[in-house]
């Protein structure tokens, strides 16, 4: 059952709005919504807060008869993805959560459970990379950067390295003498590499791809979106 909380921020000073909204939604769990009333259009405030919260919020804004701005705020996972890059960023977070679980279970010496999730993580990586390699990279050319490097080629090389490291770690769980001490350092190395890769990818490749897709006809965008969703879910 979805629960809802209500807050009237019409008397809150603009300089304090973002903080006020944060305290209203910080403990919001899945299935919950927050309805907030603003005196002015809150779009800029919400976008700024959402950046801080790693794009974990979604909202709808409407006007009241009194001229106020009524906003219903959701957690992103409670709302269907809206486009290709919403789907990809959500998949980044899903994979990150799985890998964090592998690290936690390994640190607790629950190697059987960690191994099972590591296998699922690798399968998720393969699907994610299939979207970026076989769909987006083939459809959109990226110009070389100032150093003459094709960012898509660099991305693919990093993907291969991530997949190879992941497979090596998965195999290390199968070793007869596998322990938390033997596997954890490998996970730590990959965790750092993954974090840097995702940041570079979302900062360099995604803006180019987003620009190209935004110029495409609506029918093409819709078809591409469905293809991405199907690949991730396959």
HUTA-V594419 format. One record per pair of residues at least 12 apart in sequence whose C-alpha atoms are under 10 Angstrom apart, sorted by sequence separation. I is the first residue (numbers start at 0). J is the second residue. D is the distance in Angstrom with one decimal. If there is no record, write none. Layout:
i:I j:J d:D
i:I j:J d:D
//
This chain:
i:8 j:20 d:8.4
i:23 j:35 d:8.7
i:45 j:57 d:9.1
i:58 j:70 d:6.5
i:59 j:71 d:5.4
i:60 j:72 d:8.9
i:100 j:112 d:9.5
i:101 j:113 d:4.7
i:104 j:116 d:9.5
i:139 j:151 d:9.5
i:6 j:19 d:9.7
i:20 j:33 d:9.4
i:45 j:58 d:8.6
i:58 j:71 d:5.4
i:59 j:72 d:6.8
i:76 j:89 d:8.2
i:100 j:113 d:7.4
i:101 j:114 d:7.4
i:169 j:182 d:9.3
i:6 j:20 d:8.9
i:57 j:71 d:8.4
i:58 j:72 d:4.3
i:59 j:73 d:8.8
i:75 j:89 d:8.6
i:99 j:113 d:10.0
i:101 j:115 d:8.7
i:137 j:151 d:9.9
i:168 j:182 d:7.1
i:171 j:185 d:9.2
i:20 j:35 d:8.0
i:57 j:72 d:5.8
i:58 j:73 d:5.9
i:98 j:113 d:9.1
i:101 j:116 d:6.3
i:102 j:117 d:9.4
i:136 j:151 d:6.8
i:168 j:183 d:9.3
i:42 j:58 d:9.4
i:56 j:72 d:6.8
i:57 j:73 d:5.2
i:58 j:74 d:8.6
i:97 j:113 d:9.6
i:100 j:116 d:7.7
i:101 j:117 d:6.3
i:135 j:151 d:9.8
i:136 j:152 d:9.0
i:168 j:184 d:9.9
i:6 j:23 d:7.6
i:42 j:59 d:9.8
i:56 j:73 d:5.8
i:57 j:74 d:6.1
i:58 j:75 d:8.8
i:100 j:117 d:9.0
i:101 j:118 d:9.9
i:168 j:185 d:6.6
i:169 j:186 d:10.0
i:5 j:23 d:8.8
i:42 j:60 d:8.3
i:55 j:73 d:8.6
i:56 j:74 d:4.8
i:57 j:75 d:5.3
i:98 j:116 d:7.8
i:136 j:154 d:9.9
i:167 j:185 d:8.9
i:168 j:186 d:7.3
i:4 j:23 d:8.5
i:41 j:60 d:8.4
i:55 j:74 d:5.9
i:56 j:75 d:4.9
i:57 j:76 d:8.9
i:97 j:116 d:6.8
i:98 j:117 d:7.1
i:101 j:120 d:8.9
i:132 j:151 d:8.7
i:136 j:155 d:9.2
i:4 j:24 d:9.1
i:40 j:60 d:8.4
i:54 j:74 d:9.3
i:55 j:75 d:5.0
i:56 j:76 d:8.5
i:57 j:77 d:8.7
i:58 j:78 d:9.4
i:97 j:117 d:7.7
i:131 j:151 d:9.2
i:132 j:152 d:9.6
i:165 j:185 d:9.0
i:16 j:37 d:9.0
i:40 j:61 d:9.4
i:54 j:75 d:7.6
i:55 j:76 d:7.7
i:56 j:77 d:9.4
i:57 j:78 d:7.4
i:98 j:119 d:9.6
i:164 j:185 d:8.3
i:165 j:186 d:8.5
i:168 j:189 d:9.1
i:40 j:62 d:9.2
i:56 j:78 d:9.3
i:57 j:79 d:9.9
i:97 j:119 d:8.3
i:98 j:120 d:6.8
i:132 j:154 d:9.2
i:164 j:186 d:9.0
i:4 j:27 d:9.2
i:37 j:60 d:9.9
i:39 j:62 d:9.9
i:97 j:120 d:6.3
i:98 j:121 d:9.6
i:131 j:154 d:9.2
i:132 j:155 d:7.2
i:3 j:27 d:9.3
i:13 j:37 d:9.8
i:17 j:41 d:9.2
i:20 j:44 d:8.8
i:21 j:45 d:9.4
i:34 j:58 d:9.4
i:36 j:60 d:9.6
i:96 j:120 d:9.5
i:97 j:121 d:10.0
i:131 j:155 d:8.6
i:164 j:188 d:9.2
i:165 j:189 d:7.6
i:2 j:27 d:9.6
i:13 j:38 d:9.3
i:16 j:41 d:8.7
i:20 j:45 d:8.3
i:32 j:57 d:9.9
i:33 j:58 d:9.3
i:34 j:59 d:9.6
i:35 j:60 d:9.5
i:36 j:61 d:9.8
i:37 j:62 d:9.7
i:45 j:70 d:9.8
i:94 j:119 d:9.4
i:95 j:120 d:8.9
i:164 j:189 d:7.0
i:2 j:28 d:9.5
i:9 j:35 d:9.0
i:10 j:36 d:9.7
i:11 j:37 d:8.4
i:12 j:38 d:9.7
i:13 j:39 d:8.8
i:17 j:43 d:9.5
i:18 j:44 d:9.5
i:32 j:58 d:9.3
i:34 j:60 d:9.8
i:36 j:62 d:9.6
i:42 j:68 d:9.9
i:94 j:120 d:6.4
i:97 j:123 d:9.5
i:128 j:154 d:10.0
i:132 j:158 d:9.4
i:1 j:28 d:9.9
i:2 j:29 d:9.5
i:3 j:30 d:8.8
i:4 j:31 d:8.0
i:5 j:32 d:8.8
i:6 j:33 d:7.6
i:7 j:34 d:8.5
i:8 j:35 d:6.8
i:9 j:36 d:6.2
i:10 j:37 d:8.2
i:11 j:38 d:8.5
i:17 j:44 d:5.7
i:21 j:48 d:7.4
i:25 j:52 d:9.5
i:36 j:63 d:9.1
i:38 j:65 d:9.7
i:39 j:66 d:8.8
i:40 j:67 d:8.2
i:41 j:68 d:7.4
i:45 j:72 d:9.4
i:93 j:120 d:9.3
i:94 j:121 d:9.1
i:128 j:155 d:8.4
i:131 j:158 d:9.8
i:162 j:189 d:9.9
i:1 j:29 d:8.5
i:2 j:30 d:6.8
i:3 j:31 d:5.7
i:4 j:32 d:6.5
i:5 j:33 d:5.9
i:6 j:34 d:6.4
i:7 j:35 d:5.8
i:8 j:36 d:5.6
i:9 j:37 d:4.6
i:10 j:38 d:7.4
i:13 j:41 d:9.5
i:16 j:44 d:7.2
i:17 j:45 d:7.3
i:20 j:48 d:8.4
i:21 j:49 d:9.6
i:38 j:66 d:7.9
i:39 j:67 d:6.6
i:40 j:68 d:6.0
i:41 j:69 d:9.1
i:42 j:70 d:9.5
i:161 j:189 d:7.2
i:164 j:192 d:9.9
i:1 j:30 d:4.9
i:2 j:31 d:4.8
i:3 j:32 d:4.8
i:4 j:33 d:4.8
i:5 j:34 d:4.8
i:6 j:35 d:4.9
i:7 j:36 d:4.8
i:8 j:37 d:5.3
i:9 j:38 d:4.4
i:15 j:44 d:9.9
i:16 j:45 d:9.3
i:17 j:46 d:9.7
i:37 j:66 d:9.6
i:38 j:67 d:5.1
i:39 j:68 d:6.2
i:40 j:69 d:9.0
i:41 j:70 d:8.2
i:94 j:123 d:7.0
i:160 j:189 d:9.6
i:161 j:190 d:9.8
i:0 j:30 d:7.2
i:1 j:31 d:5.3
i:2 j:32 d:6.4
i:3 j:33 d:5.6
i:4 j:34 d:6.1
i:5 j:35 d:5.8
i:6 j:36 d:6.4
i:7 j:37 d:6.8
i:8 j:38 d:7.3
i:9 j:39 d:7.9
i:14 j:44 d:9.7
i:17 j:47 d:7.9
i:18 j:48 d:8.5
i:21 j:51 d:10.0
i:37 j:67 d:5.9
i:38 j:68 d:6.2
i:39 j:69 d:9.7
i:40 j:70 d:9.4
i:93 j:123 d:9.0
i:94 j:124 d:7.5
i:128 j:158 d:7.2
i:0 j:31 d:8.6
i:1 j:32 d:7.4
i:2 j:33 d:8.7
i:3 j:34 d:7.1
i:4 j:35 d:8.4
i:5 j:36 d:8.1
i:6 j:37 d:9.1
i:7 j:38 d:9.1
i:8 j:39 d:9.9
i:13 j:44 d:8.8
i:17 j:48 d:6.4
i:21 j:52 d:9.4
i:36 j:67 d:6.7
i:37 j:68 d:5.0
i:38 j:69 d:8.9
i:54 j:85 d:9.0
i:127 j:158 d:9.9
i:128 j:159 d:9.2
i:161 j:192 d:7.7
i:16 j:48 d:9.9
i:17 j:49 d:9.9
i:24 j:56 d:9.4
i:36 j:68 d:5.7
i:37 j:69 d:6.4
i:91 j:123 d:9.8
i:160 j:192 d:9.4
i:161 j:193 d:7.2
i:35 j:68 d:8.2
i:36 j:69 d:4.7
i:37 j:70 d:7.8
i:90 j:123 d:8.5
i:91 j:124 d:9.2
i:94 j:127 d:9.2
i:125 j:158 d:9.5
i:35 j:69 d:5.9
i:36 j:70 d:6.3
i:54 j:88 d:8.6
i:55 j:89 d:8.9
i:90 j:124 d:9.3
i:124 j:158 d:8.8
i:128 j:162 d:9.3
i:34 j:69 d:7.0
i:35 j:70 d:5.2
i:36 j:71 d:8.9
i:53 j:88 d:9.4
i:54 j:89 d:8.9
i:157 j:192 d:9.0
i:158 j:193 d:9.3
i:161 j:196 d:9.1
i:34 j:70 d:5.6
i:35 j:71 d:6.4
i:90 j:126 d:9.8
i:91 j:127 d:8.4
i:157 j:193 d:9.2
i:33 j:70 d:8.0
i:34 j:71 d:4.4
i:35 j:72 d:7.7
i:55 j:92 d:9.8
i:90 j:127 d:7.4
i:124 j:161 d:8.8
i:125 j:162 d:7.9
i:33 j:71 d:5.7
i:34 j:72 d:6.2
i:124 j:162 d:7.3
i:158 j:196 d:8.6
i:32 j:71 d:6.6
i:33 j:72 d:5.1
i:34 j:73 d:9.1
i:53 j:92 d:9.3
i:157 j:196 d:7.3
i:32 j:72 d:5.5
i:33 j:73 d:6.8
i:87 j:127 d:7.6
i:121 j:161 d:9.6
i:122 j:162 d:9.8
i:31 j:72 d:8.8
i:32 j:73 d:5.0
i:33 j:74 d:9.5
i:121 j:162 d:7.2
i:124 j:165 d:9.2
i:31 j:73 d:6.9
i:32 j:74 d:7.5
i:121 j:163 d:9.8
i:154 j:196 d:8.0
i:30 j:73 d:7.9
i:31 j:74 d:7.6
i:87 j:130 d:8.6
i:154 j:197 d:9.7
i:29 j:73 d:8.4
i:30 j:74 d:7.7
i:87 j:131 d:8.9
i:121 j:165 d:6.7
i:27 j:72 d:9.7
i:28 j:73 d:9.2
i:29 j:74 d:6.5
i:32 j:77 d:9.4
i:120 j:165 d:8.5
i:121 j:166 d:7.3
i:154 j:199 d:8.7
i:27 j:73 d:8.5
i:28 j:74 d:7.5
i:29 j:75 d:9.0
i:30 j:76 d:8.9
i:31 j:77 d:8.6
i:154 j:200 d:7.1
i:27 j:74 d:7.7
i:29 j:76 d:7.5
i:30 j:77 d:6.3
i:83 j:130 d:9.7
i:118 j:165 d:8.9
i:153 j:200 d:9.8
i:24 j:72 d:8.2
i:29 j:77 d:6.6
i:30 j:78 d:9.7
i:117 j:165 d:7.9
i:118 j:166 d:8.4
i:121 j:169 d:8.5
i:24 j:73 d:9.0
i:28 j:77 d:9.8
i:117 j:166 d:8.8
i:120 j:169 d:9.7
i:150 j:199 d:9.6
i:151 j:200 d:9.1
i:154 j:203 d:9.8
i:24 j:74 d:9.1
i:118 j:168 d:9.8
i:150 j:200 d:8.7
i:154 j:204 d:8.2
i:117 j:168 d:8.3
i:118 j:169 d:6.6
i:20 j:72 d:9.9
i:83 j:135 d:9.6
i:117 j:169 d:6.2
i:118 j:170 d:9.6
i:151 j:203 d:9.4
i:116 j:169 d:9.5
i:117 j:170 d:9.9
i:150 j:203 d:7.5
i:151 j:204 d:7.0
i:114 j:168 d:9.0
i:115 j:169 d:8.9
i:150 j:204 d:6.7
i:114 j:169 d:6.5
i:117 j:172 d:9.2
i:113 j:169 d:9.3
i:114 j:170 d:8.9
i:114 j:171 d:9.2
i:115 j:172 d:9.6
i:150 j:207 d:10.0
i:9 j:67 d:7.8
i:114 j:172 d:6.1
i:9 j:68 d:8.8
i:113 j:172 d:8.5
i:114 j:173 d:8.3
i:144 j:203 d:9.7
i:111 j:172 d:8.0
i:7 j:69 d:9.3
i:110 j:172 d:7.0
i:111 j:173 d:9.4
i:141 j:203 d:10.0
i:6 j:69 d:10.0
i:110 j:173 d:9.5
i:141 j:204 d:7.8
i:6 j:70 d:10.0
i:5 j:70 d:9.9
i:142 j:207 d:9.0
i:5 j:71 d:9.1
i:141 j:207 d:6.9
i:4 j:71 d:9.6
i:98 j:165 d:10.0
i:105 j:172 d:9.7
i:110 j:177 d:8.3
i:140 j:207 d:8.9
i:141 j:208 d:8.0
i:3 j:71 d:9.3
i:4 j:72 d:9.9
i:110 j:178 d:7.5
i:136 j:204 d:9.7
i:139 j:207 d:8.5
i:140 j:208 d:8.5
i:3 j:72 d:9.6
i:108 j:177 d:9.9
i:109 j:178 d:9.3
i:110 j:179 d:7.3
i:139 j:208 d:6.7
i:3 j:73 d:9.8
i:108 j:178 d:7.0
i:109 j:179 d:8.2
i:138 j:208 d:9.3
i:139 j:209 d:9.9
i:141 j:211 d:9.7
i:108 j:179 d:5.3
i:140 j:211 d:9.0
i:106 j:178 d:9.4
i:107 j:179 d:7.5
i:108 j:180 d:8.8
i:110 j:182 d:9.2
i:136 j:208 d:8.6
i:139 j:211 d:7.0
i:105 j:178 d:8.2
i:106 j:179 d:5.8
i:135 j:208 d:7.5
i:138 j:211 d:9.4
i:139 j:212 d:8.4
i:105 j:179 d:5.4
i:106 j:180 d:8.1
i:108 j:182 d:9.9
i:138 j:212 d:9.5
i:104 j:179 d:9.0
i:105 j:180 d:8.7
i:108 j:183 d:9.7
i:105 j:181 d:9.8
i:106 j:182 d:9.0
i:102 j:179 d:9.4
i:105 j:182 d:7.4
i:106 j:183 d:6.8
i:135 j:212 d:9.5
i:105 j:183 d:6.6
i:104 j:183 d:9.9
i:102 j:182 d:9.1
i:103 j:183 d:9.4
i:102 j:183 d:6.9
i:105 j:186 d:9.0
i:101 j:183 d:9.5
i:102 j:184 d:9.8
i:102 j:185 d:9.9
i:102 j:186 d:6.5
i:101 j:186 d:8.3
i:102 j:187 d:7.9
i:138 j:223 d:9.7
i:99 j:186 d:9.3
i:98 j:186 d:8.5
i:102 j:190 d:8.9
i:135 j:223 d:8.7
i:134 j:223 d:8.2
i:98 j:189 d:9.5
i:99 j:190 d:8.4
i:98 j:190 d:7.9
i:134 j:226 d:8.2
i:135 j:227 d:9.0
i:134 j:227 d:7.7
i:95 j:190 d:8.7
i:98 j:193 d:9.8
i:130 j:226 d:8.5
i:131 j:227 d:9.0
i:134 j:230 d:9.4
i:130 j:227 d:6.0
i:95 j:193 d:8.4
i:129 j:227 d:9.1
i:130 j:228 d:9.0
i:95 j:194 d:8.7
i:130 j:229 d:9.6
i:127 j:227 d:9.0
i:130 j:230 d:6.6
i:126 j:227 d:9.5
i:129 j:230 d:7.4
i:130 j:231 d:7.4
i:91 j:193 d:9.8
i:95 j:197 d:9.9
i:128 j:230 d:9.9
i:129 j:231 d:8.4
i:91 j:194 d:9.9
i:126 j:229 d:9.8
i:127 j:230 d:7.9
i:128 j:231 d:9.4
i:126 j:230 d:6.3
i:127 j:231 d:6.3
i:92 j:197 d:9.9
i:125 j:230 d:10.0
i:126 j:231 d:5.5
i:127 j:232 d:9.8
i:91 j:197 d:7.6
i:125 j:231 d:9.2
i:126 j:232 d:8.1
i:124 j:231 d:9.6
i:126 j:233 d:7.8
i:123 j:231 d:7.8
i:88 j:197 d:9.2
i:123 j:232 d:9.3
i:123 j:233 d:9.9
i:88 j:201 d:8.3
i:87 j:201 d:9.7
i:84 j:201 d:9.3
i:88 j:205 d:9.9
i:87 j:205 d:9.7
i:84 j:205 d:7.6
i:84 j:206 d:9.8
i:84 j:208 d:9.0
i:83 j:208 d:9.8
i:84 j:209 d:7.6
i:83 j:209 d:8.7
i:82 j:209 d:10.0
i:83 j:212 d:9.1
i:83 j:220 d:8.4
i:82 j:220 d:8.4
i:83 j:221 d:9.0
i:86 j:224 d:8.6
i:82 j:221 d:8.3
i:85 j:224 d:10.0
i:83 j:223 d:7.5
i:84 j:224 d:8.9
i:87 j:227 d:8.6
i:82 j:223 d:9.1
i:83 j:224 d:5.1
i:86 j:227 d:7.9
i:87 j:228 d:9.2
i:90 j:231 d:8.2
i:82 j:224 d:6.0
i:83 j:225 d:8.4
i:86 j:228 d:7.3
i:81 j:224 d:8.7
i:82 j:225 d:9.0
i:83 j:226 d:9.2
i:84 j:227 d:9.5
i:80 j:224 d:9.5
i:83 j:227 d:6.6
i:87 j:231 d:8.9
i:82 j:227 d:9.2
i:83 j:228 d:7.9
i:86 j:231 d:8.7
i:82 j:228 d:9.3
i:80 j:228 d:9.0
//
